[in-house]
Amino acid sequence: MTTNTGGPAMTQQRIVRTEIPGPKSRTLHARRSEAVTSAVPSVLPIYVKAAGGGIIVDADGNQLIDLASGVGVSTVGNANPKVVDAVTQQISAFTHTAFFITPYEGYVEVCEKLNTLTPGDHPKRTALFNSGSEAVENAVKVARKATGRQAIVVLEHAYHGRTNLTLAMTAKAAPFKAGFGPLASEIYRVPASYPYRDGLTGEEAAARVISTIEAQIGASEVAGIVVEPIQGEGGFIVPAPGYLTALQAFTRANGILLIADEVQSGSGRTGAWFASEHEEIVPDVMAIGKGIGGGLPLSAVTGRAELMDAVQPGGLGGTYGGNPAACAAALAAIEEVQENGLLEAARKIGETAISRFKAAQELPGSPIGDIRGRGAMIAIELVEPGTKTPAPEIARAAARLCHEQGVLVLVTGTYGNVIRLLPPLVIGHDLFQEGLDVLIEAVSTAAANVTGAA
Ligand SMILES: Cc1ncc(COP(=O)(O)O)c(C=O)c1O
């Protein structure tokens, strides 16, 4: 058992006391079904009592290994003591004033930090919001206002959120978009780079995008191209080397803004502060969310000063954006990443997972088609063994087996066949290895069951 940077008192140990979900969780779930709309389901309806380090404790006393971090949010661990202290101090002083009415230092300090931590040493400005979707929406507003153009280019496999504008930008139809039209206009989708499936080099994949824009949209109409430097919900797709740099060169030559949606890939998750660094791009505008708030709702748009300041006063903002408690949490979380070597920890998590997955991939009958990701944002794409045919049933069955054994993993991807890992960066090495043991075994059992039954 490995101890780590803390959180609530609990052993950093997987403990399965009941079936999962257990009786107490099932009772709560029955109550929930009478109160909460079925439009908001849960991947694994265990009802959480506490969480910290790499562990989630449920109502039945089960302790699950957390390989999800609430979709990459609890990067510094749940209830991280530094975050808890900072938030407690802040809410004892004041909880809310609305920054646009009477400002406070925490908001300014978060913006200063983000201006420094994001790629590029040009002058920058930042505005704070509550959710990733809100950050993406505001990045689009900035791009349109600053360029005077309307068209926004997005990629296949993209996920940018569930508000009306971001739904139009999100690629996957079901369950996200079904029945919600009309969606926002002036959004144009172009091919992504998906090396495992398209076999193209970065230059070839970028040329496909550029010719689509020139032929079907017109470069002079385009305000911005929005890219996830690693596509998250699309299946942790890392673009081919050179794809994003070629797109950046095209944007610069045509007065288009390169907008990076780093809501999932940012804030230290990939072993760099932002995944754009791995791709050697310097976005003009960035949307930041999830892990930046240390577990509290906070998001940001950081961009070139002249673009951000092109918006009229009052054009950006909102009641809660940059709430004092969320700012205090963010400052503590940033400090935690810096002082506890969590970028390095993310890189080690990635190395461990990749070497374990590679060994598993070599076993006969393995359904692991592709292993990809960076740092602590790692996935396996599952296929029918010996083919590239997506195998969503194997992914679902493997995830279910993991859940039953107390390991929380998430399934994602355009084809529903990707298992993604987003562990807290403070997870202990042995605990993470144990989670991988369970996952790798579950994948091979699921493949045998599904292909045996076919
Ligand atoms: C890349 C990306 N952009 C935007 C969003 C939307 O963020 P939120 O759910 O906080 O609105 C997400 C959420 O998963 C995301 O992964």
The ligand as a Gaussian input file, in Angstrom:
#p B3LYP/6-31G(d) Opt

LIG

0 1
 C      -12.529000      19.130000     -24.512000
 C      -13.761000      19.533000     -23.740000
 N      -14.316000      20.726000     -23.965000
 C      -15.406000      21.145000     -23.294000
 C      -16.002000      20.334000     -22.362000
 C      -17.227000      20.799000     -21.637000
 O      -16.918000      21.047000     -20.298000
 P      -18.085000      21.142000     -19.212000
 O      -18.683000      19.781000     -19.092000
 O      -17.384000      21.601000     -17.963000
 O      -19.078000      22.138000     -19.708000
 C      -15.445000      19.077000     -22.090000
 C      -16.075000      18.165000     -21.104000
 O      -15.862000      16.980000     -21.082000
 C      -14.301000      18.662000     -22.801000
 O      -13.740000      17.457000     -22.590000

